């Protein structure tokens, strides 16, 4: 489960969610960091989910990655965690996450709900 440093394109894989589709538990099983950008950036929409009732969640973040997980014991939904790329200190090709003492860290994540 430790990141290898390889960055894979999701196009054509079960983790390609660029075209809207129904997500069901474990199809595919998710514990994945989607690499959105090579660095932190201005607030950008990263993910949209629409429930059976028509309520829509859009997540916008300044973070370069978003971890999506559904494989936690007893989980009945998705964990959505905007973040840096996992194990970044050990992979120089990943966006940096180091902070100097006293250096502030700021991220912005917005959870926008709309519905019928």
Helices and strands as residue ranges (DSSP letters): E 31-35, E 44-50, E 56-61, E 65-69, E 79-83, G 88-90, E 109-114
